[in-house]
Amino acid sequence: MQSAGDSKCYNNGFTEVVSLMIVLSFPSRLVWGISLTALFAIQGIAAAEDSMITAHRGASDDAPENTLAAFRLAWQQGADAIEGDFRLSGDGVVVCIHDADTARTCGVKLPVADTPLARLRQLDYGRWKGEGFAGETCPTLAEVLAVVPTGKRLYVELKTGPEIVPQLVRDLEQSAVAPTAVVLIAFDEATVVACKERLPAVKAHWLTAFKESSKGSGTWRPTAAAIAETVRRCGADGVGMQARAEVIDAAFIETLRRGGVGEFHVWTVDRPGVAQHFAGLGAVGITTNRPAFLRTALTSQ
């Protein structure tokens, strides 16, 4: 991985100048549509950064996942970024919830895709984690964006197909959060493609887990070469990988780099030794349920 000190911003001449004119003329909207290289050059931001501690669904070890309470607590616990899961409600609102239905977190089973926001809001998303969280509701993407402080970052995991992208674009364009503070992540290749087509100024990572070919074989899929091919094919800026230290080592990362993968993040890491392993390999983000614990553990080493 390229370090923050080694990363460069490139000026592509006329195209970059035109992009700069557009941004200065229409800063609240068209900035989401320019190229990443132009945006980094305009803002003086390097394309790579040190490993960030990213709160998985917020500070989800201590607060109910994917709620504003969990996200606010993550900031209090020193997280550099938060990660949330997003779907479309029955009336087309981008809402923050992991599962396809509400049963696990609310005790009432409603399919998110068939249920309007107003009905989803009637459920309690916090009580299962403790009485102190009773009354927490299902936040919208707009509401999550509103609690992202300057200098922090939001990883938006899209749990649907490309149909979510048009409303996603509208929500991002109406937000005060800068494009460089958002990373879009998805397992679905077509969704990544749609994101990069509509939001070239926003980084997107393709997500992948790993599966052992047969138990104890030590052969895991996908390979680094296969990941690099998928990243190239869908136009992603990087990859988010399941944090398997037995799979991802220096040689694995070198293969990714040679295949053109510019950056990677990992999920989900709650042990300091594992976090140290991936930080040493150059992960731009380490996703954890325990941001305060991990921050303290890593700082004390």
Order of alpha helices (4+ residues) and beta strands (2+ residues): alpha-alpha-beta-alpha-beta-beta-alpha-alpha-alpha-beta-alpha-beta-alpha-beta-beta-beta-alpha-beta-alpha-beta-alpha-beta-alpha
